[in-house]
Amino acid sequence: MHHASIRTANIHNAIAFYKLLGFTVRERFTTGYTLACWMEGLGGRIELIQIPEPKPAPDAFGDEHYVGYYHLSFDLTTVTDSLPRWLETLQENFTQAVEDNPEQVQPLKVLLPPTQQMIGDRVYEVTFIADFDGLPLEFIRLLPSVT
């Protein structure tokens, strides 16, 4: 896959959010009438597109009847040995960033604290957070199998 595209109400705030997740801006450009960029990190590429006169996004995480794209998922298996510790560090980073730049960074919103989930014959740690515009992002880590 080349990239996942995310529409945002404020590209500068969205960039600040994704930078805190470890993404870096690779290319800035315009898409006809608006600002856009590609960012890379956590093994993938996203495209942020600023939307003039934005409307709130539907609540894909909280609305059990929502149909459509649900979330992006990032595999942190090779990034961390503990999803709860990773999330704790991320929350600390966001807390500091809010103190340093409250106009651009909002407190981190955790939608689902780290939990274990059985998928097939494997056990994963899973957590969800909301991005700057409230879109759900999943972070998943495969737990070592017990033999």
N, C-alpha and C positions, 0 to 999 in steps of 0.2 A: 504494500500500500504506500502511496506517495505521501499523503497527508490527510488529516482530518480538519475540516473547516469549522470555525466557531465564530458566530456573529456576536458582537459585543456592543454594549452601550457606550463604552469609553475605552478605546484601545490602549491608552497610556496606563490606566488602572489595571486592565487585563494583562498587559505586559509585565507590570510590577508583580502581579499575582503569580504568573507563570515563572518569572525569574526566581521567586522564592521557592518554587518547586524544583529548580535546577535547570530550567530552559534558558537558552540564549537566542537572541534575535540573530537570524542569518541573513535576512533580506527584508528591506522595507520597500513598499511600492503602493501604488494606488490602483483601485479596481474601478475605473471609470470616474466615479464621483466621490470616492471615499478612501480613507486610509486603510492599509492592510500590511501584514508582515507574516513571514514564516519564522517559526521558532523551533528549535530542536532541543531535545532532552529526553531523558528516561527511555531511550531507545526508539523514539518516534519523532515525527514532525507534525506541528499544528499550524494552521493558518488562522490568524485573527483578522476579522473584518469589522471595522467600526460601522455601525448602522445609524444614520441620521434619523432623528425622531423615533427612537426605539420603543417598542412595547414590551412589557414584562414577558419573560418566557413561561411556558406552562410548567407546572410542578411535576416533572417526569418522575421524581423520586417519591413524592408523597401521594400522588394521585394514582390509586390502584387501577383506574380505568383509562389512563393515558395510553395512547398507541403512538408509536413512532420511535425515533432514535432515543435510546435510553441513557447511555453514558459511554465515556471513554474509559478504558481499563489499562493500567500500567503495571507491568510485572516487575516487582522489586526483589525477586528471588536472589539475584546476584548483587543487589545494591545494599541490602541490610540483612542481618540475621535475626531481627526482631521488628515486626511491623508496629507493635505498640511503642517501642522505643523510638522508631523512626517518626511516628506521628507526634510523640511528645516533643522531640527536637523541632519538628516542623511548627508545632504550636508555639514553642518558645521563639522561634525565628519570626513568626508572624506577630507575636506580642511586641517584640523589639521593633519590628518594622512599623507597626501602628504608632508606637511612641515616637519614632523618628520621623514619620511621614504620614500623619493621620488623614491628610487630604487625598492621598493616593492609595493607601492600603487599609483594608477593613480587617477586623478580627477573623481568624479562620473559623469557618462553620463546619463542624463535624456532623455528618448526616447519620453515620453508623460507626460507633466505636469499633476498634479491632475485635474481630470474632473469628472463630474457626468454622470452616464450612467444608463438608465432605462433597467433593465433586468427582463422580466415578469412584475409583479406588484410591484417590489421593485426598489429602487434607491440606487446605489452604488457610492462611490468615487473610482476612478481607476487611477493608475499611472503606468508607465513602466520605468524601468531603464535597463541599460546593465551591465552584469557582467564583470569580468576581461577580458574574451575572446570575449566580444561583444554579448553574448547570452541574449535575452530579458527575464526579470523577471517582473511579474505583481504583484502589491500590491493592494488589494481590501478591501474596508470597507463598510459594510451595514449601510446605514443611517437609523436612527430611523423613523418608519412610523408615519405619521401625522394622528391623528384621529379626 
